[in-house]
């Protein structure tokens, strides 16, 4: 399935529930792809991205 036909997901929050959501989304296989993740804690977002092969980690600006 091409990327154009997949549901693309951007995640806000990489904490406990974000990890649960990423795990559930990954079970959908070819139906969706997590394209980006962001979190106030950049290291946490990077960890989740590495764990689930998420290509884009976006820093959240709190100012």
PDB file with one MODEL, atoms N, CA, C and O in Angstrom:
MODEL        1
ATOM      1  N   UNK A   1       0.855  -1.171   0.000  1.00  0.00           N
ATOM      2  CA  UNK A   1       0.000   0.000   0.000  1.00  0.00           C
ATOM      3  C   UNK A   1       0.897   1.230   0.000  1.00  0.00           C
ATOM      4  O   UNK A   1       1.834   1.313   0.794  1.00  0.00           O
ATOM      5  N   UNK A   2       0.623   2.174  -0.872  1.00  0.00           N
ATOM      6  CA  UNK A   2       1.441   3.388  -0.926  1.00  0.00           C
ATOM      7  C   UNK A   2       1.116   4.295   0.249  1.00  0.00           C
ATOM      8  O   UNK A   2       0.058   4.183   0.868  1.00  0.00           O
ATOM      9  N   UNK A   3       2.043   5.193   0.544  1.00  0.00           N
ATOM     10  CA  UNK A   3       1.853   6.129   1.661  1.00  0.00           C
ATOM     11  C   UNK A   3       0.612   6.981   1.455  1.00  0.00           C
ATOM     12  O   UNK A   3      -0.053   7.340   2.426  1.00  0.00           O
ATOM     13  N   UNK A   4       0.290   7.309   0.219  1.00  0.00           N
ATOM     14  CA  UNK A   4      -0.872   8.161  -0.064  1.00  0.00           C
ATOM     15  C   UNK A   4      -2.182   7.511   0.383  1.00  0.00           C
ATOM     16  O   UNK A   4      -3.148   8.209   0.690  1.00  0.00           O
ATOM     17  N   UNK A   5      -2.217   6.188   0.420  1.00  0.00           N
ATOM     18  CA  UNK A   5      -3.441   5.485   0.793  1.00  0.00           C
ATOM     19  C   UNK A   5      -3.506   5.111   2.262  1.00  0.00           C
ATOM     20  O   UNK A   5      -4.501   4.543   2.712  1.00  0.00           O
ATOM     21  N   UNK A   6      -2.472   5.417   3.007  1.00  0.00           N
ATOM     22  CA  UNK A   6      -2.451   5.089   4.429  1.00  0.00           C
ATOM     23  C   UNK A   6      -2.988   6.249   5.250  1.00  0.00           C
ATOM     24  O   UNK A   6      -2.911   7.406   4.836  1.00  0.00           O
ATOM     25  N   UNK A   7      -3.526   5.932   6.401  1.00  0.00           N
ATOM     26  CA  UNK A   7      -3.867   6.960   7.367  1.00  0.00           C
ATOM     27  C   UNK A   7      -2.563   7.376   8.032  1.00  0.00           C
ATOM     28  O   UNK A   7      -1.857   6.542   8.598  1.00  0.00           O
ATOM     29  N   UNK A   8      -2.244   8.661   7.964  1.00  0.00           N
ATOM     30  CA  UNK A   8      -1.006   9.169   8.544  1.00  0.00           C
ATOM     31  C   UNK A   8      -1.328   9.821   9.884  1.00  0.00           C
ATOM     32  O   UNK A   8      -2.265  10.611   9.995  1.00  0.00           O
ATOM     33  N   UNK A   9      -0.545   9.480  10.892  1.00  0.00           N
ATOM     34  CA  UNK A   9      -0.816   9.909  12.254  1.00  0.00           C
ATOM     35  C   UNK A   9       0.342  10.755  12.768  1.00  0.00           C
ATOM     36  O   UNK A   9       1.505  10.377  12.628  1.00  0.00           O
ATOM     37  N   UNK A  10       0.022  11.894  13.361  1.00  0.00           N
ATOM     38  CA  UNK A  10       0.980  12.713  14.088  1.00  0.00           C
ATOM     39  C   UNK A  10       0.605  12.656  15.556  1.00  0.00           C
ATOM     40  O   UNK A  10      -0.524  12.978  15.927  1.00  0.00           O
ATOM     41  N   UNK A  11       1.537  12.252  16.385  1.00  0.00           N
ATOM     42  CA  UNK A  11       1.241  12.078  17.803  1.00  0.00           C
ATOM     43  C   UNK A  11       1.719  13.268  18.623  1.00  0.00           C
ATOM     44  O   UNK A  11       2.844  13.740  18.458  1.00  0.00           O
ATOM     45  N   UNK A  12       0.866  13.740  19.495  1.00  0.00           N
ATOM     46  CA  UNK A  12       1.209  14.780  20.453  1.00  0.00           C
ATOM     47  C   UNK A  12       1.268  14.109  21.818  1.00  0.00           C
ATOM     48  O   UNK A  12       0.244  13.705  22.369  1.00  0.00           O
ATOM     49  N   UNK A  13       2.461  13.996  22.348  1.00  0.00           N
ATOM     50  CA  UNK A  13       2.655  13.355  23.637  1.00  0.00           C
ATOM     51  C   UNK A  13       3.277  11.978  23.483  1.00  0.00           C
ATOM     52  O   UNK A  13       2.756  11.116  22.775  1.00  0.00           O
ATOM     53  N   UNK A  14       4.402  11.790  24.161  1.00  0.00           N
ATOM     54  CA  UNK A  14       5.133  10.522  24.063  1.00  0.00           C
ATOM     55  C   UNK A  14       5.266   9.850  25.426  1.00  0.00           C
ATOM     56  O   UNK A  14       6.141   9.007  25.628  1.00  0.00           O
ATOM     57  N   UNK A  15       4.404  10.225  26.346  1.00  0.00           N
ATOM     58  CA  UNK A  15       4.440   9.629  27.681  1.00  0.00           C
ATOM     59  C   UNK A  15       3.788   8.262  27.690  1.00  0.00           C
ATOM     60  O   UNK A  15       3.728   7.589  26.661  1.00  0.00           O
ATOM     61  N   UNK A  16       3.304   7.854  28.833  1.00  0.00           N
ATOM     62  CA  UNK A  16       2.739   6.512  28.997  1.00  0.00           C
ATOM     63  C   UNK A  16       1.612   6.211  28.019  1.00  0.00           C
ATOM     64  O   UNK A  16       1.633   5.178  27.350  1.00  0.00           O
ATOM     65  N   UNK A  17       0.634   7.097  27.929  1.00  0.00           N
ATOM     66  CA  UNK A  17      -0.495   6.821  27.027  1.00  0.00           C
ATOM     67  C   UNK A  17      -0.065   6.960  25.576  1.00  0.00           C
ATOM     68  O   UNK A  17      -0.600   6.266  24.712  1.00  0.00           O
ATOM     69  N   UNK A  18       0.892   7.841  25.285  1.00  0.00           N
ATOM     70  CA  UNK A  18       1.431   7.943  23.934  1.00  0.00           C
ATOM     71  C   UNK A  18       2.086   6.654  23.504  1.00  0.00           C
ATOM     72  O   UNK A  18       1.958   6.236  22.354  1.00  0.00           O
ATOM     73  N   UNK A  19       2.783   6.026  24.419  1.00  0.00           N
ATOM     74  CA  UNK A  19       3.415   4.738  24.136  1.00  0.00           C
ATOM     75  C   UNK A  19       2.364   3.665  23.863  1.00  0.00           C
ATOM     76  O   UNK A  19       2.539   2.834  22.972  1.00  0.00           O
ATOM     77  N   UNK A  20       1.281   3.682  24.626  1.00  0.00           N
ATOM     78  CA  UNK A  20       0.185   2.732  24.401  1.00  0.00           C
ATOM     79  C   UNK A  20      -0.420   2.965  23.016  1.00  0.00           C
ATOM     80  O   UNK A  20      -0.653   2.016  22.268  1.00  0.00           O
ATOM     81  N   UNK A  21      -0.672   4.230  22.681  1.00  0.00           N
ATOM     82  CA  UNK A  21      -1.266   4.546  21.378  1.00  0.00           C
ATOM     83  C   UNK A  21      -0.347   4.106  20.244  1.00  0.00           C
ATOM     84  O   UNK A  21      -0.804   3.506  19.270  1.00  0.00           O
ATOM     85  N   UNK A  22       0.941   4.400  20.365  1.00  0.00           N
ATOM     86  CA  UNK A  22       1.895   4.008  19.320  1.00  0.00           C
ATOM     87  C   UNK A  22       1.898   2.493  19.139  1.00  0.00           C
ATOM     88  O   UNK A  22       1.955   2.000  18.012  1.00  0.00           O
ATOM     89  N   UNK A  23       1.838   1.763  20.232  1.00  0.00           N
ATOM     90  CA  UNK A  23       1.799   0.315  20.155  1.00  0.00           C
ATOM     91  C   UNK A  23       0.559  -0.196  19.435  1.00  0.00           C
ATOM     92  O   UNK A  23       0.635  -1.123  18.628  1.00  0.00           O
ATOM     93  N   UNK A  24      -0.578   0.411  19.731  1.00  0.00           N
ATOM     94  CA  UNK A  24      -1.824   0.003  19.081  1.00  0.00           C
ATOM     95  C   UNK A  24      -1.827   0.385  17.602  1.00  0.00           C
ATOM     96  O   UNK A  24      -2.260  -0.402  16.759  1.00  0.00           O
ATOM     97  N   UNK A  25      -1.348   1.585  17.284  1.00  0.00           N
ATOM     98  CA  UNK A  25      -1.277   1.994  15.878  1.00  0.00           C
ATOM     99  C   UNK A  25      -0.360   1.066  15.093  1.00  0.00           C
ATOM    100  O   UNK A  25      -0.646   0.743  13.940  1.00  0.00           O
ATOM    101  N   UNK A  26       0.729   0.639  15.699  1.00  0.00           N
ATOM    102  CA  UNK A  26       1.677  -0.228  14.997  1.00  0.00           C
ATOM    103  C   UNK A  26       1.061  -1.587  14.676  1.00  0.00           C
ATOM    104  O   UNK A  26       1.504  -2.257  13.743  1.00  0.00           O
ATOM    105  N   UNK A  27       0.064  -1.998  15.422  1.00  0.00           N
ATOM    106  CA  UNK A  27      -0.613  -3.263  15.159  1.00  0.00           C
ATOM    107  C   UNK A  27      -1.489  -3.208  13.910  1.00  0.00           C
ATOM    108  O   UNK A  27      -1.895  -4.248  13.393  1.00  0.00           O
ATOM    109  N   UNK A  28      -1.780  -2.013  13.427  1.00  0.00           N
ATOM    110  CA  UNK A  28      -2.635  -1.866  12.251  1.00  0.00           C
ATOM    111  C   UNK A  28      -1.887  -2.150  10.957  1.00  0.00           C
ATOM    112  O   UNK A  28      -2.496  -2.218   9.890  1.00  0.00           O
ATOM    113  N   UNK A  29      -0.586  -2.316  11.043  1.00  0.00           N
ATOM    114  CA  UNK A  29       0.209  -2.709   9.886  1.00  0.00           C
ATOM    115  C   UNK A  29       0.138  -1.729   8.743  1.00  0.00           C
ATOM    116  O   UNK A  29       0.474  -0.555   8.899  1.00  0.00           O
ATOM    117  N   UNK A  30      -0.300  -2.207   7.588  1.00  0.00           N
ATOM    118  CA  UNK A  30      -0.301  -1.406   6.371  1.00  0.00           C
ATOM    119  C   UNK A  30      -1.411  -0.363   6.309  1.00  0.00           C
ATOM    120  O   UNK A  30      -1.455   0.426   5.365  1.00  0.00           O
ATOM    121  N   UNK A  31      -2.296  -0.343   7.279  1.00  0.00           N
ATOM    122  CA  UNK A  31      -3.407   0.603   7.231  1.00  0.00           C
ATOM    123  C   UNK A  31      -3.030   2.011   7.662  1.00  0.00           C
ATOM    124  O   UNK A  31      -3.698   2.973   7.280  1.00  0.00           O
ATOM    125  N   UNK A  32      -1.965   2.147   8.457  1.00  0.00           N
ATOM    126  CA  UNK A  32      -1.588   3.476   8.917  1.00  0.00           C
ATOM    127  C   UNK A  32      -0.091   3.547   9.168  1.00  0.00           C
ATOM    128  O   UNK A  32       0.597   2.530   9.251  1.00  0.00           O
ATOM    129  N   UNK A  33       0.394   4.778   9.286  1.00  0.00           N
ATOM    130  CA  UNK A  33       1.793   5.028   9.599  1.00  0.00           C
ATOM    131  C   UNK A  33       1.861   6.243  10.527  1.00  0.00           C
ATOM    132  O   UNK A  33       1.201   7.254  10.285  1.00  0.00           O
ATOM    133  N   UNK A  34       2.653   6.139  11.574  1.00  0.00           N
ATOM    134  CA  UNK A  34       2.890   7.290  12.450  1.00  0.00           C
ATOM    135  C   UNK A  34       3.998   8.100  11.806  1.00  0.00           C
ATOM    136  O   UNK A  34       5.123   7.619  11.676  1.00  0.00           O
ATOM    137  N   UNK A  35       3.694   9.318  11.405  1.00  0.00           N
ATOM    138  CA  UNK A  35       4.655  10.120  10.655  1.00  0.00           C
ATOM    139  C   UNK A  35       5.455  11.070  11.528  1.00  0.00           C
ATOM    140  O   UNK A  35       6.548  11.484  11.141  1.00  0.00           O
ATOM    141  N   UNK A  36       4.936  11.427  12.699  1.00  0.00           N
ATOM    142  CA  UNK A  36       5.638  12.389  13.554  1.00  0.00           C
ATOM    143  C   UNK A  36       5.193  12.244  14.997  1.00  0.00           C
ATOM    144  O   UNK A  36       4.093  11.775  15.291  1.00  0.00           O
ATOM    145  N   UNK A  37       6.081  12.661  15.889  1.00  0.00           N
ATOM    146  CA  UNK A  37       5.764  12.676  17.316  1.00  0.00           C
ATOM    147  C   UNK A  37       6.380  13.933  17.926  1.00  0.00           C
ATOM    148  O   UNK A  37       7.462  14.368  17.530  1.00  0.00           O
ATOM    149  N   UNK A  38       5.678  14.501  18.885  1.00  0.00           N
ATOM    150  CA  UNK A  38       6.196  15.640  19.628  1.00  0.00           C
ATOM    151  C   UNK A  38       5.858  15.467  21.102  1.00  0.00           C
ATOM    152  O   UNK A  38       4.891  14.794  21.457  1.00  0.00           O
ATOM    153  N   UNK A  39       6.671  16.086  21.953  1.00  0.00           N
ATOM    154  CA  UNK A  39       6.453  16.036  23.395  1.00  0.00           C
ATOM    155  C   UNK A  39       7.211  17.197  24.016  1.00  0.00           C
ATOM    156  O   UNK A  39       8.187  17.673  23.436  1.00  0.00           O
ATOM    157  N   UNK A  40       6.787  17.658  25.173  1.00  0.00           N
ATOM    158  CA  UNK A  40       7.534  18.697  25.883  1.00  0.00           C
ATOM    159  C   UNK A  40       8.929  18.222  26.243  1.00  0.00           C
ATOM    160  O   UNK A  40       9.863  19.019  26.324  1.00  0.00           O
ATOM    161  N   UNK A  41       9.067  16.916  26.458  1.00  0.00           N
ATOM    162  CA  UNK A  41      10.357  16.299  26.750  1.00  0.00           C
ATOM    163  C   UNK A  41      10.887  15.707  25.449  1.00  0.00           C
ATOM    164  O   UNK A  41      10.481  14.616  25.051  1.00  0.00           O
ATOM    165  N   UNK A  42      11.792  16.423  24.787  1.00  0.00           N
ATOM    166  CA  UNK A  42      12.292  16.012  23.480  1.00  0.00           C
ATOM    167  C   UNK A  42      12.936  14.627  23.521  1.00  0.00           C
ATOM    168  O   UNK A  42      12.768  13.840  22.590  1.00  0.00           O
ATOM    169  N   UNK A  43      13.668  14.326  24.588  1.00  0.00           N
ATOM    170  CA  UNK A  43      14.317  13.021  24.705  1.00  0.00           C
ATOM    171  C   UNK A  43      13.277  11.899  24.731  1.00  0.00           C
ATOM    172  O   UNK A  43      13.507  10.826  24.173  1.00  0.00           O
ATOM    173  N   UNK A  44      12.149  12.141  25.367  1.00  0.00           N
ATOM    174  CA  UNK A  44      11.082  11.137  25.427  1.00  0.00           C
ATOM    175  C   UNK A  44      10.485  10.922  24.038  1.00  0.00           C
ATOM    176  O   UNK A  44      10.195   9.790  23.651  1.00  0.00           O
ATOM    177  N   UNK A  45      10.303  12.008  23.291  1.00  0.00           N
ATOM    178  CA  UNK A  45       9.785  11.886  21.927  1.00  0.00           C
ATOM    179  C   UNK A  45      10.776  11.137  21.041  1.00  0.00           C
ATOM    180  O   UNK A  45      10.376  10.312  20.220  1.00  0.00           O
ATOM    181  N   UNK A  46      12.056  11.419  21.203  1.00  0.00           N
ATOM    182  CA  UNK A  46      13.078  10.735  20.409  1.00  0.00           C
ATOM    183  C   UNK A  46      13.117   9.240  20.735  1.00  0.00           C
ATOM    184  O   UNK A  46      13.299   8.414  19.840  1.00  0.00           O
ATOM    185  N   UNK A  47      12.948   8.899  21.989  1.00  0.00           N
ATOM    186  CA  UNK A  47      12.937   7.492  22.399  1.00  0.00           C
ATOM    187  C   UNK A  47      11.760   6.752  21.769  1.00  0.00           C
ATOM    188  O   UNK A  47      11.919   5.645  21.257  1.00  0.00           O
ATOM    189  N   UNK A  48      10.583   7.365  21.809  1.00  0.00           N
ATOM    190  CA  UNK A  48       9.404   6.738  21.218  1.00  0.00           C
ATOM    191  C   UNK A  48       9.578   6.590  19.709  1.00  0.00           C
ATOM    192  O   UNK A  48       9.213   5.568  19.130  1.00  0.00           O
ATOM    193  N   UNK A  49      10.141   7.622  19.081  1.00  0.00           N
ATOM    194  CA  UNK A  49      10.365   7.574  17.637  1.00  0.00           C
ATOM    195  C   UNK A  49      11.303   6.430  17.265  1.00  0.00           C
ATOM    196  O   UNK A  49      11.063   5.709  16.296  1.00  0.00           O
ATOM    197  N   UNK A  50      12.351   6.274  18.026  1.00  0.00           N
ATOM    198  CA  UNK A  50      13.304   5.195  17.757  1.00  0.00           C
ATOM    199  C   UNK A  50      12.642   3.835  17.943  1.00  0.00           C
ATOM    200  O   UNK A  50      12.854   2.921  17.145  1.00  0.00           O
ATOM    201  N   UNK A  51      11.844   3.704  18.991  1.00  0.00           N
ATOM    202  CA  UNK A  51      11.184   2.437  19.299  1.00  0.00           C
ATOM    203  C   UNK A  51      10.216   2.004  18.202  1.00  0.00           C
ATOM    204  O   UNK A  51      10.110   0.815  17.902  1.00  0.00           O
ATOM    205  N   UNK A  52       9.508   2.967  17.600  1.00  0.00           N
ATOM    206  CA  UNK A  52       8.468   2.637  16.628  1.00  0.00           C
ATOM    207  C   UNK A  52       8.815   3.055  15.194  1.00  0.00           C
ATOM    208  O   UNK A  52       7.960   2.975  14.313  1.00  0.00           O
ATOM    209  N   UNK A  53      10.031   3.490  14.950  1.00  0.00           N
ATOM    210  CA  UNK A  53      10.448   3.853  13.596  1.00  0.00           C
ATOM    211  C   UNK A  53       9.738   5.083  13.055  1.00  0.00           C
ATOM    212  O   UNK A  53       9.436   5.157  11.864  1.00  0.00           O
ATOM    213  N   UNK A  54       9.470   6.047  13.927  1.00  0.00           N
ATOM    214  CA  UNK A  54       8.817   7.289  13.521  1.00  0.00           C
ATOM    215  C   UNK A  54       9.878   8.235  12.977  1.00  0.00           C
ATOM    216  O   UNK A  54      10.851   8.538  13.668  1.00  0.00           O
ATOM    217  N   UNK A  55       9.701   8.701  11.752  1.00  0.00           N
ATOM    218  CA  UNK A  55      10.739   9.471  11.065  1.00  0.00           C
ATOM    219  C   UNK A  55      10.910  10.898  11.590  1.00  0.00           C
ATOM    220  O   UNK A  55      12.025  11.418  11.581  1.00  0.00           O
ATOM    221  N   UNK A  56       9.857  11.528  12.037  1.00  0.00           N
ATOM    222  CA  UNK A  56       9.925  12.945  12.399  1.00  0.00           C
ATOM    223  C   UNK A  56       9.679  13.156  13.891  1.00  0.00           C
ATOM    224  O   UNK A  56       8.650  12.747  14.430  1.00  0.00           O
ATOM    225  N   UNK A  57      10.636  13.796  14.541  1.00  0.00           N
ATOM    226  CA  UNK A  57      10.490  14.204  15.927  1.00  0.00           C
ATOM    227  C   UNK A  57      10.494  15.722  15.928  1.00  0.00           C
ATOM    228  O   UNK A  57      11.430  16.346  15.427  1.00  0.00           O
ATOM    229  N   UNK A  58       9.475  16.301  16.477  1.00  0.00           N
ATOM    230  CA  UNK A  58       9.318  17.747  16.438  1.00  0.00           C
ATOM    231  C   UNK A  58       9.420  18.295  17.855  1.00  0.00           C
ATOM    232  O   UNK A  58       8.713  17.850  18.759  1.00  0.00           O
ATOM    233  N   UNK A  59      10.305  19.265  18.033  1.00  0.00           N
ATOM    234  CA  UNK A  59      10.462  19.904  19.333  1.00  0.00           C
ATOM    235  C   UNK A  59       9.239  20.774  19.610  1.00  0.00           C
ATOM    236  O   UNK A  59       8.780  21.513  18.739  1.00  0.00           O
ATOM    237  N   UNK A  60       8.722  20.678  20.819  1.00  0.00           N
ATOM    238  CA  UNK A  60       7.579  21.492  21.227  1.00  0.00           C
ATOM    239  C   UNK A  60       8.113  22.757  21.900  1.00  0.00           C
ATOM    240  O   UNK A  60       8.859  22.691  22.877  1.00  0.00           O
ATOM    241  N   UNK A  61       7.719  23.893  21.362  1.00  0.00           N
ATOM    242  CA  UNK A  61       8.121  25.181  21.924  1.00  0.00           C
ATOM    243  C   UNK A  61       7.128  25.581  23.003  1.00  0.00           C
ATOM    244  O   UNK A  61       5.931  25.699  22.740  1.00  0.00           O
ATOM    245  N   UNK A  62       7.622  25.789  24.215  1.00  0.00           N
ATOM    246  CA  UNK A  62       6.737  26.132  25.330  1.00  0.00           C
ATOM    247  C   UNK A  62       6.622  27.627  25.554  1.00  0.00           C
ATOM    248  O   UNK A  62       5.929  28.058  26.476  1.00  0.00           O
ATOM    249  N   UNK A  63       7.281  28.420  24.738  1.00  0.00           N
ATOM    250  CA  UNK A  63       7.229  29.891  24.914  1.00  0.00           C
ATOM    251  C   UNK A  63       6.090  30.496  24.153  1.00  0.00           C
ATOM    252  O   UNK A  63       5.900  31.711  24.189  1.00  0.00           O
TER     253      UNK A  63
ENDMDL
END
